Amino acid sequence: MRLRETSEEQRFRADLRRWLDATLPTLPEPPRDRDDWPARRAHDTGWQRRLFDAGYAGIAWPREYGGRGATPTEELIFLEETERAGAPYVGCCFVSTLHAGPTIAAEGTPEQRATYLPGILRGDDVWCQGFSEPGAGSDLASLRTRAVRDGDHYVVSGQKVWTSNAQVADYCELLVRTDPDAPKHRGITWIVMPMDSAGIEVRPMKALTGVGEFSEMFLDEVRIPVGNVVGAENDGWRVAMVTFGFERGTAFVSELLGSMRLLSDLVEIAKKTPAGAGRRSTAWDDAGTRRELATIGAELDAQWALTKRNVSRAQRHGTVGVGGSIFKLAYHDTRERMGEVALRVLGRARLALDDPAGVSARHLDHVEERLYVLSLAIAAGTEQIQRNIVGERLLGLPKER
Ligand SMILES: Cc1cc2nc3c(=O)[nH]c(=O)nc-3n(C[C@H](O)[C@H](O)[C@H](O)COP(=O)(O)OP(=O)(O)OC[C@H]3O[C@@H](n4cnc5c(N)ncnc54)[C@H](O)[C@@H]3O)c2cc1C
């Protein structure tokens, strides 16, 4: 791992900063209604298009697939600078740019890369992930959605659940069972399902936050061309592991950088929020609170160092490996405690709609954010599953039966 920036990397940072400074003030406001999915799609894909036009889309993807071919260090600089500048979150383009696209780049045929990658990079197409089913979440290999071969097509029937952004997606990275008689990990296929195919019913579900991010997806004899299989028939479990490698790898980096920014906001707020007897002191005057904030800061710094290590490893070995699971476990733990300290520091101000003390605290005091953090323990593989991975693959503990 190399931590010092070369002069080329410094130039990359300076150019990016200039571009962000010039571009961000010209962006439209994000939609006020968080449940207006067409508007959210338009906003997120609009940002992706700006990145594309400026040559920053697919920052770490190989140049031959339309990416920028940036080094891991440049990728981290990109994430750091966009977050520092308050650039929009990847949003509806999460699946397409952060794991479906990279999976197709790594495992797809030349025709599949030519068909799907340009639309992802330009922000023309939004993707969703049809992996989980009722009864097949952690135990994903038990999935039952059936694909039966009929000439040049598969006929697919079954049910998916927790499909984020399904209501605005153009394509779905879908796992189906193609051989019901094979051992469960061996009869699965990874296939691209166009979301305008006949036989797909998307039923949005309200999450705890009140926003309909997820949907149930019912598939009734959906015909998908055989040519849409990525990897080989019945080789889908291996391809899904490639997808998870990307999903658990660097997909949470912007989250981490966002949390670092929120922590500095929180320190500013603590210095201004009245606390103690007669409210004559501030939250910052309390040594215990300062210690807690410092501990969280140190943990986030350590997780940033772990991210750099994971990214270096991914460059050498293709995936981040167990480091992705360790990062996810550590990050969620820190983020939970940060939310608790934030509520204490903010005191009564957490109930206010206005930002306290002139510092934006919308991510800290907002009830929605506190509820959202709970999902970090489940999304992209639950905490228990990550612990199993760390136990078996890193610590050499006996395998789960
Ligand atoms: C924000 C968010 C977005 C999501 N988006 C998508 C999406 O777009 N597409 C998609 O396909 N899915 C998506 N999911 C679903 C997610 O992948 C599943 O929720 C997750 O894999 C867990 O599956 P489950 O909900 O069925 O829980 P279960 O697997 O039923 O688990 C229930 C509990 O049992 C524990 N458990 C289960 N097995 C074991 C074991 N072997 N050892 C120890 N403990 C165990 C789990 O840790 C958990 O606490 C999303 C989830 C969230 C929260």
The ligand as an SDF file (V2000), in Angstrom:
LIG
                    3D

 53 58  0  0  0  0  0  0  0  0999 V2000
  -31.4440   -1.3180    2.6830 C   0  0  0  0  0  0  0  0  0  0  0  0
  -31.5690   -2.6900    2.0650 C   0  0  0  0  0  0  0  0  0  0  0  0
  -31.5490   -2.8090    0.6740 C   0  0  0  0  0  0  0  0  0  0  0  0
  -31.6940   -4.0840    0.0990 C   0  0  0  0  0  0  0  0  0  0  0  0
  -31.7260   -4.1520   -1.2830 N   0  0  0  0  0  0  0  0  0  0  0  0
  -31.8340   -5.3550   -1.8690 C   0  0  0  0  0  0  0  0  0  0  0  0
  -31.8830   -5.4420   -3.3070 C   0  0  0  0  0  0  0  0  0  0  0  0
  -31.8740   -4.4320   -4.0240 O   0  0  0  0  0  0  0  0  0  0  0  0
  -31.9670   -6.6620   -3.8650 N   0  0  0  0  0  0  0  0  0  0  0  0
  -31.9930   -7.8080   -3.1260 C   0  0  0  0  0  0  0  0  0  0  0  0
  -32.0150   -8.8870   -3.7200 O   0  0  0  0  0  0  0  0  0  0  0  0
  -31.9950   -7.7650   -1.7590 N   0  0  0  0  0  0  0  0  0  0  0  0
  -31.9180   -6.5600   -1.1210 C   0  0  0  0  0  0  0  0  0  0  0  0
  -31.9240   -6.4790    0.2550 N   0  0  0  0  0  0  0  0  0  0  0  0
  -32.1530   -7.7090    1.0200 C   0  0  0  0  0  0  0  0  0  0  0  0
  -30.9460   -8.1980    1.8140 C   0  0  0  0  0  0  0  0  0  0  0  0
  -29.9550   -8.7140    0.9760 O   0  0  0  0  0  0  0  0  0  0  0  0
  -31.4940   -9.2660    2.7910 C   0  0  0  0  0  0  0  0  0  0  0  0
  -32.3880   -8.6130    3.6660 O   0  0  0  0  0  0  0  0  0  0  0  0
  -30.3830   -9.9110    3.5870 C   0  0  0  0  0  0  0  0  0  0  0  0
  -29.6040  -10.7410    2.7550 O   0  0  0  0  0  0  0  0  0  0  0  0
  -30.9530  -10.7540    4.7680 C   0  0  0  0  0  0  0  0  0  0  0  0
  -31.9180  -11.6430    4.3380 O   0  0  0  0  0  0  0  0  0  0  0  0
  -33.3440  -11.7270    5.0590 P   0  0  0  0  0  0  0  0  0  0  0  0
  -33.8950  -10.3380    5.1580 O   0  0  0  0  0  0  0  0  0  0  0  0
  -34.1540  -12.7450    4.3280 O   0  0  0  0  0  0  0  0  0  0  0  0
  -33.0500  -12.2050    6.5360 O   0  0  0  0  0  0  0  0  0  0  0  0
  -32.7890  -13.7080    7.0110 P   0  0  0  0  0  0  0  0  0  0  0  0
  -31.8090  -14.3460    6.1180 O   0  0  0  0  0  0  0  0  0  0  0  0
  -34.1040  -14.3750    7.2070 O   0  0  0  0  0  0  0  0  0  0  0  0
  -32.0950  -13.4710    8.4110 O   0  0  0  0  0  0  0  0  0  0  0  0
  -32.8370  -13.2340    9.6220 C   0  0  0  0  0  0  0  0  0  0  0  0
  -31.8470  -13.1930   10.7760 C   0  0  0  0  0  0  0  0  0  0  0  0
  -31.2290  -14.4890   10.9320 O   0  0  0  0  0  0  0  0  0  0  0  0
  -29.8130  -14.3720   10.9080 C   0  0  0  0  0  0  0  0  0  0  0  0
  -29.1980  -15.5100   10.2280 N   0  0  0  0  0  0  0  0  0  0  0  0
  -29.6350  -16.1030    9.0750 C   0  0  0  0  0  0  0  0  0  0  0  0
  -28.7870  -17.0920    8.7190 N   0  0  0  0  0  0  0  0  0  0  0  0
  -27.8050  -17.1380    9.6450 C   0  0  0  0  0  0  0  0  0  0  0  0
  -26.6420  -17.9480    9.8130 C   0  0  0  0  0  0  0  0  0  0  0  0
  -26.3190  -18.8970    8.9430 N   0  0  0  0  0  0  0  0  0  0  0  0
  -25.8400  -17.7110   10.8900 N   0  0  0  0  0  0  0  0  0  0  0  0
  -26.1560  -16.7320   11.7830 C   0  0  0  0  0  0  0  0  0  0  0  0
  -27.2540  -15.9380   11.6800 N   0  0  0  0  0  0  0  0  0  0  0  0
  -28.0640  -16.1330   10.6120 C   0  0  0  0  0  0  0  0  0  0  0  0
  -29.5650  -13.0980   10.0970 C   0  0  0  0  0  0  0  0  0  0  0  0
  -28.2900  -12.5430   10.3920 O   0  0  0  0  0  0  0  0  0  0  0  0
  -30.7040  -12.2040   10.5510 C   0  0  0  0  0  0  0  0  0  0  0  0
  -30.4060  -11.5790   11.7660 O   0  0  0  0  0  0  0  0  0  0  0  0
  -31.8220   -5.2390    0.8880 C   0  0  0  0  0  0  0  0  0  0  0  0
  -31.8540   -5.1120    2.2850 C   0  0  0  0  0  0  0  0  0  0  0  0
  -31.7520   -3.8520    2.8750 C   0  0  0  0  0  0  0  0  0  0  0  0
  -31.8190   -3.7470    4.3640 C   0  0  0  0  0  0  0  0  0  0  0  0
  1  2  1  0
  2  3  1  0
  2 52  2  0
  3  4  2  0
  4  5  1  0
  4 50  1  0
  5  6  2  0
  6  7  1  0
  6 13  1  0
  7  8  2  0
  7  9  1  0
  9 10  1  0
 10 11  2  0
 10 12  1  0
 12 13  2  0
 13 14  1  0
 14 15  1  0
 14 50  1  0
 15 16  1  0
 16 17  1  0
 16 18  1  0
 18 19  1  0
 18 20  1  0
 20 21  1  0
 20 22  1  0
 22 23  1  0
 23 24  1  0
 24 25  2  0
 24 26  1  0
 24 27  1  0
 27 28  1  0
 28 29  2  0
 28 30  1  0
 28 31  1  0
 31 32  1  0
 32 33  1  0
 33 34  1  0
 33 48  1  0
 34 35  1  0
 35 36  1  0
 35 46  1  0
 36 37  1  0
 36 45  1  0
 37 38  2  0
 38 39  1  0
 39 40  1  0
 39 45  2  0
 40 41  1  0
 40 42  2  0
 42 43  1  0
 43 44  2  0
 44 45  1  0
 46 47  1  0
 46 48  1  0
 48 49  1  0
 50 51  2  0
 51 52  1  0
 52 53  1  0
M  END
$$$$
